[in-house]
Every structure is written in C-alpha cells, then in structure tokens.
Amino acid sequence: MTPYEDLYDKKPNVNLFKVFDYLVYAHVVDEVTRNIDPKSEECVFIGYYENTKAYRMYNLKIYKVVV
C-alpha cells in the first residue's frame, strides 16, 4: 500500500507518469523556424515542471533544459 492509498483510501492516478531518460521530440514554435526547417527537436525527458503538467526536457542540440 502506498502512502497516498493509506491517506485517501483510494489508488492514485498514475496516467500522467512517464519514464525518465526517454527520447522525445519537442515542438518548435513556428515564429522561430522557416518553412523548410524541422518542426521538432530531439530531447530527453527528465521530469515534470513544478506545479504544472508541463514536461521538462533536455535539448540534445543546444544542451539546455526546456519546458
């Protein structure tokens, strides 16, 4: 039994959980790209942004964390 189950007497919702260190593709905003540029960049999923459902990803091209 998890602490959440003990406290609330129900199973937690785990639908939003993702595997860490997983290869993902982040959408690039249209204002930044030209017509023939790729619309996404390769990133590695590293977790969730605090207090929101946003994802934190490590961009392999620019070596920075993006949300």
Phi and psi restraints in degrees (range 20) as a CNS / XPLOR table:
assign (resid 1 and name C) (resid 2 and name N)
       (resid 2 and name CA) (resid 2 and name C) 1.0 -86.1 20.0 2
assign (resid 2 and name N) (resid 2 and name CA)
       (resid 2 and name C) (resid 3 and name N) 1.0 161.1 20.0 2
assign (resid 2 and name C) (resid 3 and name N)
       (resid 3 and name CA) (resid 3 and name C) 1.0 -59.9 20.0 2
assign (resid 3 and name N) (resid 3 and name CA)
       (resid 3 and name C) (resid 4 and name N) 1.0 -34.3 20.0 2
assign (resid 3 and name C) (resid 4 and name N)
       (resid 4 and name CA) (resid 4 and name C) 1.0 -62.5 20.0 2
assign (resid 4 and name N) (resid 4 and name CA)
       (resid 4 and name C) (resid 5 and name N) 1.0 -44.9 20.0 2
assign (resid 4 and name C) (resid 5 and name N)
       (resid 5 and name CA) (resid 5 and name C) 1.0 -62.8 20.0 2
assign (resid 5 and name N) (resid 5 and name CA)
       (resid 5 and name C) (resid 6 and name N) 1.0 -39.6 20.0 2
assign (resid 5 and name C) (resid 6 and name N)
       (resid 6 and name CA) (resid 6 and name C) 1.0 -65.6 20.0 2
assign (resid 6 and name N) (resid 6 and name CA)
       (resid 6 and name C) (resid 7 and name N) 1.0 -38.7 20.0 2
assign (resid 6 and name C) (resid 7 and name N)
       (resid 7 and name CA) (resid 7 and name C) 1.0 -77.5 20.0 2
assign (resid 7 and name N) (resid 7 and name CA)
       (resid 7 and name C) (resid 8 and name N) 1.0 -43.8 20.0 2
assign (resid 7 and name C) (resid 8 and name N)
       (resid 8 and name CA) (resid 8 and name C) 1.0 -106.4 20.0 2
assign (resid 8 and name N) (resid 8 and name CA)
       (resid 8 and name C) (resid 9 and name N) 1.0 -2.9 20.0 2
assign (resid 8 and name C) (resid 9 and name N)
       (resid 9 and name CA) (resid 9 and name C) 1.0 58.4 20.0 2
assign (resid 9 and name N) (resid 9 and name CA)
       (resid 9 and name C) (resid 10 and name N) 1.0 33.5 20.0 2
assign (resid 9 and name C) (resid 10 and name N)
       (resid 10 and name CA) (resid 10 and name C) 1.0 -153.5 20.0 2
assign (resid 10 and name N) (resid 10 and name CA)
       (resid 10 and name C) (resid 11 and name N) 1.0 158.5 20.0 2
assign (resid 10 and name C) (resid 11 and name N)
       (resid 11 and name CA) (resid 11 and name C) 1.0 -74.3 20.0 2
assign (resid 11 and name N) (resid 11 and name CA)
       (resid 11 and name C) (resid 12 and name N) 1.0 143.4 20.0 2
assign (resid 11 and name C) (resid 12 and name N)
       (resid 12 and name CA) (resid 12 and name C) 1.0 -74.1 20.0 2
assign (resid 12 and name N) (resid 12 and name CA)
       (resid 12 and name C) (resid 13 and name N) 1.0 153.8 20.0 2
assign (resid 12 and name C) (resid 13 and name N)
       (resid 13 and name CA) (resid 13 and name C) 1.0 -84.3 20.0 2
assign (resid 13 and name N) (resid 13 and name CA)
       (resid 13 and name C) (resid 14 and name N) 1.0 116.8 20.0 2
assign (resid 13 and name C) (resid 14 and name N)
       (resid 14 and name CA) (resid 14 and name C) 1.0 -112.0 20.0 2
assign (resid 14 and name N) (resid 14 and name CA)
       (resid 14 and name C) (resid 15 and name N) 1.0 20.5 20.0 2
assign (resid 14 and name C) (resid 15 and name N)
       (resid 15 and name CA) (resid 15 and name C) 1.0 -67.1 20.0 2
assign (resid 15 and name N) (resid 15 and name CA)
       (resid 15 and name C) (resid 16 and name N) 1.0 -27.5 20.0 2
assign (resid 15 and name C) (resid 16 and name N)
       (resid 16 and name CA) (resid 16 and name C) 1.0 -87.4 20.0 2
assign (resid 16 and name N) (resid 16 and name CA)
       (resid 16 and name C) (resid 17 and name N) 1.0 -7.3 20.0 2
assign (resid 16 and name C) (resid 17 and name N)
       (resid 17 and name CA) (resid 17 and name C) 1.0 -69.8 20.0 2
assign (resid 17 and name N) (resid 17 and name CA)
       (resid 17 and name C) (resid 18 and name N) 1.0 138.9 20.0 2
assign (resid 17 and name C) (resid 18 and name N)
       (resid 18 and name CA) (resid 18 and name C) 1.0 -126.0 20.0 2
assign (resid 18 and name N) (resid 18 and name CA)
       (resid 18 and name C) (resid 19 and name N) 1.0 161.7 20.0 2
assign (resid 18 and name C) (resid 19 and name N)
       (resid 19 and name CA) (resid 19 and name C) 1.0 -80.5 20.0 2
assign (resid 19 and name N) (resid 19 and name CA)
       (resid 19 and name C) (resid 20 and name N) 1.0 134.2 20.0 2
assign (resid 19 and name C) (resid 20 and name N)
       (resid 20 and name CA) (resid 20 and name C) 1.0 -75.9 20.0 2
assign (resid 20 and name N) (resid 20 and name CA)
       (resid 20 and name C) (resid 21 and name N) 1.0 157.4 20.0 2
assign (resid 20 and name C) (resid 21 and name N)
       (resid 21 and name CA) (resid 21 and name C) 1.0 60.1 20.0 2
assign (resid 21 and name N) (resid 21 and name CA)
       (resid 21 and name C) (resid 22 and name N) 1.0 38.5 20.0 2
assign (resid 21 and name C) (resid 22 and name N)
       (resid 22 and name CA) (resid 22 and name C) 1.0 -105.3 20.0 2
assign (resid 22 and name N) (resid 22 and name CA)
       (resid 22 and name C) (resid 23 and name N) 1.0 137.3 20.0 2
assign (resid 22 and name C) (resid 23 and name N)
       (resid 23 and name CA) (resid 23 and name C) 1.0 -72.1 20.0 2
assign (resid 23 and name N) (resid 23 and name CA)
       (resid 23 and name C) (resid 24 and name N) 1.0 125.0 20.0 2
assign (resid 23 and name C) (resid 24 and name N)
       (resid 24 and name CA) (resid 24 and name C) 1.0 -131.9 20.0 2
assign (resid 24 and name N) (resid 24 and name CA)
       (resid 24 and name C) (resid 25 and name N) 1.0 168.0 20.0 2
assign (resid 24 and name C) (resid 25 and name N)
       (resid 25 and name CA) (resid 25 and name C) 1.0 -121.1 20.0 2
assign (resid 25 and name N) (resid 25 and name CA)
       (resid 25 and name C) (resid 26 and name N) 1.0 120.8 20.0 2
assign (resid 25 and name C) (resid 26 and name N)
       (resid 26 and name CA) (resid 26 and name C) 1.0 -93.9 20.0 2
assign (resid 26 and name N) (resid 26 and name CA)
       (resid 26 and name C) (resid 27 and name N) 1.0 136.1 20.0 2
assign (resid 26 and name C) (resid 27 and name N)
       (resid 27 and name CA) (resid 27 and name C) 1.0 -70.6 20.0 2
assign (resid 27 and name N) (resid 27 and name CA)
       (resid 27 and name C) (resid 28 and name N) 1.0 135.7 20.0 2
assign (resid 27 and name C) (resid 28 and name N)
       (resid 28 and name CA) (resid 28 and name C) 1.0 -98.1 20.0 2
assign (resid 28 and name N) (resid 28 and name CA)
       (resid 28 and name C) (resid 29 and name N) 1.0 133.9 20.0 2
assign (resid 28 and name C) (resid 29 and name N)
       (resid 29 and name CA) (resid 29 and name C) 1.0 -62.8 20.0 2
assign (resid 29 and name N) (resid 29 and name CA)
       (resid 29 and name C) (resid 30 and name N) 1.0 139.7 20.0 2
assign (resid 29 and name C) (resid 30 and name N)
       (resid 30 and name CA) (resid 30 and name C) 1.0 -61.6 20.0 2
assign (resid 30 and name N) (resid 30 and name CA)
       (resid 30 and name C) (resid 31 and name N) 1.0 -30.0 20.0 2
assign (resid 30 and name C) (resid 31 and name N)
       (resid 31 and name CA) (resid 31 and name C) 1.0 -68.1 20.0 2
assign (resid 31 and name N) (resid 31 and name CA)
       (resid 31 and name C) (resid 32 and name N) 1.0 -22.4 20.0 2
assign (resid 31 and name C) (resid 32 and name N)
       (resid 32 and name CA) (resid 32 and name C) 1.0 -86.6 20.0 2
assign (resid 32 and name N) (resid 32 and name CA)
       (resid 32 and name C) (resid 33 and name N) 1.0 -26.9 20.0 2
assign (resid 32 and name C) (resid 33 and name N)
       (resid 33 and name CA) (resid 33 and name C) 1.0 -103.9 20.0 2
assign (resid 33 and name N) (resid 33 and name CA)
       (resid 33 and name C) (resid 34 and name N) 1.0 156.7 20.0 2
assign (resid 33 and name C) (resid 34 and name N)
       (resid 34 and name CA) (resid 34 and name C) 1.0 -91.8 20.0 2
assign (resid 34 and name N) (resid 34 and name CA)
       (resid 34 and name C) (resid 35 and name N) 1.0 -178.8 20.0 2
assign (resid 34 and name C) (resid 35 and name N)
       (resid 35 and name CA) (resid 35 and name C) 1.0 -64.8 20.0 2
assign (resid 35 and name N) (resid 35 and name CA)
       (resid 35 and name C) (resid 36 and name N) 1.0 -34.4 20.0 2
assign (resid 35 and name C) (resid 36 and name N)
       (resid 36 and name CA) (resid 36 and name C) 1.0 -99.0 20.0 2
assign (resid 36 and name N) (resid 36 and name CA)
       (resid 36 and name C) (resid 37 and name N) 1.0 -1.8 20.0 2
assign (resid 36 and name C) (resid 37 and name N)
       (resid 37 and name CA) (resid 37 and name C) 1.0 -74.1 20.0 2
assign (resid 37 and name N) (resid 37 and name CA)
       (resid 37 and name C) (resid 38 and name N) 1.0 154.9 20.0 2
assign (resid 37 and name C) (resid 38 and name N)
       (resid 38 and name CA) (resid 38 and name C) 1.0 -63.6 20.0 2
assign (resid 38 and name N) (resid 38 and name CA)
       (resid 38 and name C) (resid 39 and name N) 1.0 148.2 20.0 2
assign (resid 38 and name C) (resid 39 and name N)
       (resid 39 and name CA) (resid 39 and name C) 1.0 -94.4 20.0 2
assign (resid 39 and name N) (resid 39 and name CA)
       (resid 39 and name C) (resid 40 and name N) 1.0 0.9 20.0 2
assign (resid 39 and name C) (resid 40 and name N)
       (resid 40 and name CA) (resid 40 and name C) 1.0 -147.3 20.0 2
assign (resid 40 and name N) (resid 40 and name CA)
       (resid 40 and name C) (resid 41 and name N) 1.0 161.7 20.0 2
assign (resid 40 and name C) (resid 41 and name N)
       (resid 41 and name CA) (resid 41 and name C) 1.0 -129.7 20.0 2
assign (resid 41 and name N) (resid 41 and name CA)
       (resid 41 and name C) (resid 42 and name N) 1.0 147.4 20.0 2
assign (resid 41 and name C) (resid 42 and name N)
       (resid 42 and name CA) (resid 42 and name C) 1.0 -71.5 20.0 2
assign (resid 42 and name N) (resid 42 and name CA)
       (resid 42 and name C) (resid 43 and name N) 1.0 132.6 20.0 2
assign (resid 42 and name C) (resid 43 and name N)
       (resid 43 and name CA) (resid 43 and name C) 1.0 -139.9 20.0 2
assign (resid 43 and name N) (resid 43 and name CA)
       (resid 43 and name C) (resid 44 and name N) 1.0 169.0 20.0 2
assign (resid 43 and name C) (resid 44 and name N)
       (resid 44 and name CA) (resid 44 and name C) 1.0 -116.6 20.0 2
assign (resid 44 and name N) (resid 44 and name CA)
       (resid 44 and name C) (resid 45 and name N) 1.0 127.2 20.0 2
assign (resid 44 and name C) (resid 45 and name N)
       (resid 45 and name CA) (resid 45 and name C) 1.0 -69.5 20.0 2
assign (resid 45 and name N) (resid 45 and name CA)
       (resid 45 and name C) (resid 46 and name N) 1.0 126.0 20.0 2
assign (resid 45 and name C) (resid 46 and name N)
       (resid 46 and name CA) (resid 46 and name C) 1.0 -121.8 20.0 2
assign (resid 46 and name N) (resid 46 and name CA)
       (resid 46 and name C) (resid 47 and name N) 1.0 -4.5 20.0 2
assign (resid 46 and name C) (resid 47 and name N)
       (resid 47 and name CA) (resid 47 and name C) 1.0 151.4 20.0 2
assign (resid 47 and name N) (resid 47 and name CA)
       (resid 47 and name C) (resid 48 and name N) 1.0 -162.8 20.0 2
assign (resid 47 and name C) (resid 48 and name N)
       (resid 48 and name CA) (resid 48 and name C) 1.0 -112.3 20.0 2
assign (resid 48 and name N) (resid 48 and name CA)
       (resid 48 and name C) (resid 49 and name N) 1.0 149.8 20.0 2
assign (resid 48 and name C) (resid 49 and name N)
       (resid 49 and name CA) (resid 49 and name C) 1.0 -74.5 20.0 2
assign (resid 49 and name N) (resid 49 and name CA)
       (resid 49 and name C) (resid 50 and name N) 1.0 145.2 20.0 2
assign (resid 49 and name C) (resid 50 and name N)
       (resid 50 and name CA) (resid 50 and name C) 1.0 -63.1 20.0 2
assign (resid 50 and name N) (resid 50 and name CA)
       (resid 50 and name C) (resid 51 and name N) 1.0 134.0 20.0 2
assign (resid 50 and name C) (resid 51 and name N)
       (resid 51 and name CA) (resid 51 and name C) 1.0 64.5 20.0 2
assign (resid 51 and name N) (resid 51 and name CA)
       (resid 51 and name C) (resid 52 and name N) 1.0 14.4 20.0 2
assign (resid 51 and name C) (resid 52 and name N)
       (resid 52 and name CA) (resid 52 and name C) 1.0 -140.9 20.0 2
assign (resid 52 and name N) (resid 52 and name CA)
       (resid 52 and name C) (resid 53 and name N) 1.0 178.6 20.0 2
assign (resid 52 and name C) (resid 53 and name N)
       (resid 53 and name CA) (resid 53 and name C) 1.0 -95.0 20.0 2
assign (resid 53 and name N) (resid 53 and name CA)
       (resid 53 and name C) (resid 54 and name N) 1.0 8.3 20.0 2
assign (resid 53 and name C) (resid 54 and name N)
       (resid 54 and name CA) (resid 54 and name C) 1.0 -70.2 20.0 2
assign (resid 54 and name N) (resid 54 and name CA)
       (resid 54 and name C) (resid 55 and name N) 1.0 149.3 20.0 2
assign (resid 54 and name C) (resid 55 and name N)
       (resid 55 and name CA) (resid 55 and name C) 1.0 -94.1 20.0 2
assign (resid 55 and name N) (resid 55 and name CA)
       (resid 55 and name C) (resid 56 and name N) 1.0 147.4 20.0 2
assign (resid 55 and name C) (resid 56 and name N)
       (resid 56 and name CA) (resid 56 and name C) 1.0 -105.4 20.0 2
assign (resid 56 and name N) (resid 56 and name CA)
       (resid 56 and name C) (resid 57 and name N) 1.0 128.2 20.0 2
assign (resid 56 and name C) (resid 57 and name N)
       (resid 57 and name CA) (resid 57 and name C) 1.0 -132.1 20.0 2
assign (resid 57 and name N) (resid 57 and name CA)
       (resid 57 and name C) (resid 58 and name N) 1.0 147.7 20.0 2
assign (resid 57 and name C) (resid 58 and name N)
       (resid 58 and name CA) (resid 58 and name C) 1.0 -99.4 20.0 2
assign (resid 58 and name N) (resid 58 and name CA)
       (resid 58 and name C) (resid 59 and name N) 1.0 115.4 20.0 2
assign (resid 58 and name C) (resid 59 and name N)
       (resid 59 and name CA) (resid 59 and name C) 1.0 -76.7 20.0 2
assign (resid 59 and name N) (resid 59 and name CA)
       (resid 59 and name C) (resid 60 and name N) 1.0 121.4 20.0 2
assign (resid 59 and name C) (resid 60 and name N)
       (resid 60 and name CA) (resid 60 and name C) 1.0 -76.7 20.0 2
assign (resid 60 and name N) (resid 60 and name CA)
       (resid 60 and name C) (resid 61 and name N) 1.0 -16.0 20.0 2
assign (resid 60 and name C) (resid 61 and name N)
       (resid 61 and name CA) (resid 61 and name C) 1.0 -86.0 20.0 2
assign (resid 61 and name N) (resid 61 and name CA)
       (resid 61 and name C) (resid 62 and name N) 1.0 -43.9 20.0 2
assign (resid 61 and name C) (resid 62 and name N)
       (resid 62 and name CA) (resid 62 and name C) 1.0 -106.0 20.0 2
assign (resid 62 and name N) (resid 62 and name CA)
       (resid 62 and name C) (resid 63 and name N) 1.0 -2.3 20.0 2
assign (resid 62 and name C) (resid 63 and name N)
       (resid 63 and name CA) (resid 63 and name C) 1.0 58.1 20.0 2
assign (resid 63 and name N) (resid 63 and name CA)
       (resid 63 and name C) (resid 64 and name N) 1.0 47.2 20.0 2
assign (resid 63 and name C) (resid 64 and name N)
       (resid 64 and name CA) (resid 64 and name C) 1.0 -137.8 20.0 2
assign (resid 64 and name N) (resid 64 and name CA)
       (resid 64 and name C) (resid 65 and name N) 1.0 158.3 20.0 2
assign (resid 64 and name C) (resid 65 and name N)
       (resid 65 and name CA) (resid 65 and name C) 1.0 -84.9 20.0 2
assign (resid 65 and name N) (resid 65 and name CA)
       (resid 65 and name C) (resid 66 and name N) 1.0 130.4 20.0 2
assign (resid 65 and name C) (resid 66 and name N)
       (resid 66 and name CA) (resid 66 and name C) 1.0 -122.2 20.0 2
assign (resid 66 and name N) (resid 66 and name CA)
       (resid 66 and name C) (resid 67 and name N) 1.0 156.0 20.0 2
